[in-house]
Amino acid sequence: MNKKRRFRVFVENLEEPISRWLYIEYKNLARIVGKRNIFFTNIKDEYEYYYMKKITENIFKESISFLSFKNSRLIILDPDASKSLKITDFDDDTIVLIGGIMGDFPPKHRTNIELSNKIKRENFKEVIYRNLGCGQFPIDMAGLIALMVYKGTRLDNIDVMYGIEISVNEKNTIYLPYTYPVINGRPAISEEEIGYLKNRVIEDEINRILSKDKKIKIC
């Protein structure tokens, strides 16, 4: 009898505080891969830890650098990696690690600096580094791509869209310079995220700038 394969996605949170926008992406990622398969690390703030528990029970205050999974292959999704993700990268027990970063444009290579270079290789059976091709993927979209490859779709067979424009009203649009897989003819951005960008993001950004502690409630 073949051993059942195990697939988990870990997100190392690297943003303080966790904004509504980031929280929405975290929620959507959990929906995509399943609450049992999603793990969030480096959630230090007690308030944020409480709200992250609404997404999944798999929440760690510690960084993944302090956790050990000796039987698991770790795939770090890093745009600076020299090799692209492929189907055969997935072992019987595989962890995909994504940096919990709200992307800058142009990118600042934060995954490589703040995550890839700090992983303790001795804590895993094997550590490999992979990119997802050209473009910069949002957190939830990176997880979706990884899941599709895990299920047997070659990376170069996944249609993607480079940059999307969201209409706010008759006069204004928001342009997101990121890369999205195309599912059923449309970019796979969640409806909740679209609603947030249309109705709340400007208010939140103003409050973030004006707030002394720079903290935005994620509820």
C-alpha positions, 0 to 999 in steps of 0.5 A: 500500500502506498503511503499517503502523501502529505501537503502543508502550507506554512506562512511566516508572517513578516508584517507588523501589524497584520492589516485587513488586506493581509488578513483577507489574503490569509483567510483566502489561502486557508480556504484554498488549501484547507484549514487543516493544511494551513499553518501560520508562524511568527504571530507574536501579537496577542490580539493578532494571535486571537484573530488568526485563530478564527482562520485555523487552529494551526497558529504559532507565535514562534518563527518557523526557524524555531520549529522542527519537522525532521520528516518533511521536505521544505520547499521555500517559495522564493522569487530569487530562487534559481529553479522553478517549482515542479511536480516532482519537488513534492515528496511524501511529506512536503511543507511549502513555505511562503513569506507573509509579505505585502508585496512592494513594487518593485520587489525588495527581495524580502523573502530571500533576506528575511526568510530563506537565509534564516531557515535552519536546514537541520530542522528538516529532512531537506530544504529546497528553494523554488520560484513560481516563474516570472512576476510577483504573486500575492500570498494566497495566489502563491499558495494556489499555484503550489497546490495546483502543481502538487496536484499535477499541473505543470507550472508552465501550463498554468495561465497567469495575468500580469497586473490587474485593474479594479474599477472603484467607480466610474472615474477611479480604478486601482491597479495591482501590479502583481501576478494572478493565476487565471481560473475560468477566464478570470484572475483568481483574486477573491471577491472579498479582496475586491470588495475591500479594495473598492470600499475600505483600503483608502480609509485604512491607509489614511488611518495607518499613516495618521495612527500613532501606533500604526495598528489597524484592527483586522476584525 
